[in-house]
Amino acid sequence: MKNLNLKLKNFIKIFVCLILCVFAFALSACGKGDDDDYIYPNSTLDTFGNGGLAVQKGDYIYFVNGYQSSEDMSSQNASYTLGALMIAKLDNNGNLILNEDNLLDDDYYRTMSDRLCGFEATGLYIFGDYLYFTSPCQENESGDEVWAKNRVDFYRIRLNKSGDVERLYQTEVEHSNLEYQYYSHNSNVYLLVYEKGTNLDNDDISNRLIRVDANSKSVSTIATNATSVVMPDSSNEYIANSYSKIFYVVQDSESDDYVLKKYDIVSNSSSTYMTSPASMTATFVTNSYIYITDNANSRNIMMRSHIADNSAFERSGPVDTSIYSSLEMTPEGNCIVAVTENTIEFFIYGDTEPAIRMIEDADEEVTEINIIGFANGYIVYYDNNNAIKMVSYANIMAGSESDIKTLATITDLSEDKYFDLDSEYVYFYKTVGSNDYLHRLAINNNFDEPEEMVGVYLEDDIPEPEEEEVDEGAIDQTEAE
């Protein structure tokens, strides 16, 4: 009996040791992609930069780790590092935390999702406890063995990565025919999707406007045959109740009249704002006005109406919008910015007809200006030489002089020119090695600072460390001694 007890005790010791070994191995196997003891941000922290390639939550940044075209995907349900969705902790100054090799420190970042998120339809949003993102569809076309990878799936995941990834909606058009915007009201989140062109599943349906309730996952069709839609930016602080100032144009199937509709995504209700036999395009929405382009007889005239009293549309702004390569509205809603070749024109609104001012990019080789966005009273744009520049539209509107400042000329800027802008940085993809990685460039107090990479390289793309300059005189002196 004594020997039996001894054997039992030894067995228990061995069993406990095995359990401890397995546990220790499991701990050692927890890598930078696992959650282990990583501390995630909570929903009470401030959010910056909704809607782009990166969005900041307090001292954390959620971002897409580079870019891949959905067309280049070769296998379904694959896992990705390049193009994955990641989170990184920032230091007290808002800087990325790097290791001694100047790469993102393993202890301060995690992978949120290894689905491909950095692709043609990228857009990251944070509302409440959730991060909203997109990914290419992983299913085949209905009744076909062809992979529907150019469709877009809309997902959300909790900020702390707990729970499952939830799919909200799958588009019925390809990403090239897609526009969308999120709206939040009283803890409810709504997704507005404009699917241009013909429905891939039904040739009789085209140009649909879709409402998705993120909480209930319910999907409803707002309109078909919508010829244009203007979605106010939900993060624009200058537009109150942006969710209720959505406008779209439909063409009546019986009369062929064009009908401008005003839509509230929270109440899911539309009302007719104006009807006209002439073709028109919903163009801009501000806090007070709806702007349309009157396309009758190829006139392309900008007109506007005061939303509160549904006033008659009056001519306002560019007389012929077709001569400009792009038209933008400043966030404050008081100036239309029109671009043609190397010139920016400003249509500044007051109580009367808009005043017109302009500024020319005097660099001899500049033949094209592409506006990235507006931040802190500045226009940020890039030119045909991949130089990122900024100019104060606030000064120009006030009648003051304003010089164009070049922030940086980006070498190896990705051929797929996707840009994102918040109040601190402009984000873009840059080719390193064989792939395109997310980079950012400071726009505030930038004293010739270079762009920095945001994310994790594939092993083959890690740049060689730069050699430190050596004082040859010091070497000569040492050898002489």
Salt bridges, closest charged atoms under 4 A:
ASP35 OD1 - LYS161 NZ 3.45
ASP36 OD1 - ARG110 NH2 3.08
GLU120 OE1 - HIS175 NE2 3.89
GLU139 OE2 - ARG167 NH1 2.99
GLU141 OE1 - ARG151 NH2 2.57
ASP153 OD2 - ARG167 NH1 3.58
GLU166 OE1 - ARG156 NE 3.07
GLU166 OE1 - LYS217 NZ 2.79
GLU172 OE1 - ARG208 NH2 3.54
GLU179 OE2 - LYS196 NZ 3.03
GLU195 OE1 - ARG208 NH2 3.27
ASP201 OD1 - ARG151 NH2 2.92
ASP294 OD2 - ARG299 NH2 2.59
ASP309 OD1 - HIS306 ND1 3.29
ASP361 OD2 - LYS389 NZ 2.87
ASP363 OD2 - LYS389 NZ 2.73
ASP383 OD2 - LYS389 NZ 2.93
GLU451 OE2 - LYS430 NZ 2.62
GLU452 OE2 - ARG440 NE 2.71
